[in-house]
Structure formats: structure tokens, C-alpha cells
Amino acid sequence: MDGIGLGRHADSLYTDWPDLTPFRDAGGKILHYHGESDYSIPTASSVRYWEAVRSTMYGNMTTAAATTAFKKWYQLYLVPGAGHCGPSSTQPNGPWPQTNLGVMIDWVEKGVQPTTLNATHLAGGNIGANAQICGWPLRPLWSNNGTSMKYVHDAASIKTFEYDLDTFNMVVY
């Protein structure tokens, strides 16, 4: 985006404020999900923002303690195969979470903190099948020749979302 475009649209296309303390202190909750095959906004931008908020607000804690504290009010889910704001036409077998409003209501009104998002396969060979989307920084790991999945902390997978944009003189999420 050129300088004119960034200046004109930065307020709606870009965030550079990782200190959400007033929002958290007011009891705010964030249920943030991003398709891993988003053709419009890189998935890593959501990961980078989540990590920036976590490290800004909980930088005095260990990573594990900070993540635990942070996830009490801000949850990030990366949806495998999903595109921008919905299922991807190029990966139609992927699941899509459809009960997010109910999850948010239960979290805010009943104190039920989510650990996964319930998703449904809307097309392909698994149509109608249920899937659970794990919260970041956990990653799905298929085992037993692809017959079962567990959620793991996979440092190599997490590292793929790190990048350096030294071309820009500002933080880019």
C-alpha cells in the first residue's frame, strides 16, 4: 500500500496499538479467528498482533504464565483451510466455525472460557463432520496415519509465523 493509501485507510486496515489494558480491565473479551488460507490478510498478521499484545501486556511474566493469563480474555484460533471470513473455495474440505456467537455469549455471560472452537465441514468428503479448532499457540498434529488429531505446542510450526519486515519504518501486523 502506498503512503497515500496507508494514510487514507490506516484506521480501518491497520492496528498498531498492542496495549489493550483498558479494554481488558473493563471486562472485555476477544474471540479472534483467522483462516489459514486467507487470500486477503496474511494469517501471520493475526499471530503477530496476538503476540505483540501478549508481550506488551504480560512482558514481565514467563511465556507460559503470560499465555495462560492472556487467554483468559483474548483467544486466537487459526482455522485450517479457511479463507477470508469464511470457507475457502480452493480448500473446500476445511472446517468452518459456526457457533462463535454462542461461544462468546457463554464466555461473557456464563464464564465458560473456550478452549476450542466447534467447526463443521461444509463441503467435500467430510461434509457435516465436526471438528474442533485449537487455540493459539497450540497447533493441530495428526497422528496414527491421519486418523486422529491432538493439539501440541509445536515450536517449528509456530516459528513459521514469524517474519521480519525491515522495509517499513513502523510495526506492521
N, C-alpha and C positions, 0 to 999 in steps of 0.2 A: 504494500500500500504506500503510495507516495505521501509526502509531507502534508499536502492539502487534504487528501483523503483521510489521513490519520487525524488531523486537526478537526475535520468536519464530523467524523463518525466515532472518535475515540470513546465518547461517553456511552455508546451503546455496543461497541465491538471489543472493548478492551477494559481490563481491570488491572489496576496496579496498586491496590490497597489491601495488603495482606493482614492488617491488624483489624480483626473483626470483634475485638473485645466488647465494645458497646452492644453489638448485636447478641453475642453470647450472654453477656450479663443481663440482658433484657429477657432471657429465656428463649432466644431464637434457636431454631433447628434448621439444618440444611441437609436435604436429601439430593445429592448431586450424582447424576449418572451421565455417562458418555459412551456412545458407540465406538467400539474399537476399529470400525471401518468407516468412520465419519469422513466423507469426502470434502467437507467444508471447513471444519475446525479440527486441527490435529489433536488426537487423544492426549498426547503428551502435554498439551497446554493445560488441560484439566488436572493432570497429575502434578505438573509443575506448580500450579496455583495452590492445590491442596497442600503440597509440601511447603510452599512459602508461608501459607497461613499457619501451618503446624509449627514450623521452625521459628516464626516470628512470635507467636503467642506462647509457645512452650519451649523456647530455646534453652532454658535453664534446666531442663529435665533430660533424662536419657531418652533415646529414640523410642524405646518400648513404652516407657511411662508416658511420654508425650502423646504417642499414638493412642494409648488407652484413654487418656483424659480428653483428647481431641474428638475421638469417635463418639463421645457421649452427646455431642451436639452437631457434629459435621461428619457425614458419611459420604464417601465417594465409591461408586460402583462403575466398573468398566464392563460394558455389555459386549461379549464376544460376537463378532459378525454383524453387529448393528451399525446402521448408518447414522445420518444426521436426523435426530428427532424421530427415529422410527427404524423399523427393519430395513435391511439393505437389499435392494433388488439384485445385487451381484452376489450376495450370500444369503439366499432366502431360507436356508435351513437353520439360521441362527435364532435363538430365543429373544423375546422382547418382553420386558417387564410391563405388566398391565394393571397392577394394583397399587401403584405408587401413592396415589392419593389416600387410599385406605391405610397404607403403611405410615404415611405422615400423620394422619389423624390419630392412629393408635399410639404413635410415638409422643405426640404433643398432648393429647387428652388423657391417655391411659398410662403413659410412661413405659410403653413397650418399645425398647430400643431395638431397631432392626440389626440383624447380623448378616442376612442375605436378602436379596430381592427375589420375589417369586416371578418367574417368567414363563411364557408359553411359546412353543414353536408354532408359528402361524402359517408355515408353508413347508414343502419338501417332505422327505421321508419320515420325519419326526412330527408331522403336523399334529397339534393338540397335546403333545407331550409336555410335561412340566420340567422346568429347570430352575435351579437356584443360582443366582448370581452372587458371588462372594464380594465382600467389601475390601477395598484397597487398604493396605498394601498386600493382602493375600492374593494369590493367583491360582487359577484352576490348574490342576495337574491330573491328566488322565492316566490311569493305571490298568493293569490286567488286560492288556491289548485293547484299550479303549472302551472297556465295559463298565468302568466305574471312575468316579472323579472325586478328588479330595482337594481341599484348599490348603495351600502351603505358602510359607514365606520364601519365595524364590528370588534370591539376590540377583541372579543373572537376568531373569525376566524383568525385574524392577529396574535394573540398570539400563535396559533398552529404552526407557522413557526419559533418560537424562540427555540433555543436549546443551551445547554452548552456542549462543547467538551473539558472538562478539562483534558482529557488524553493526548492531544497534547500540546507541548510547543510553538506552533505557531498558528496564526489565520488560521482558516480553513473555506473556503466559499463553 
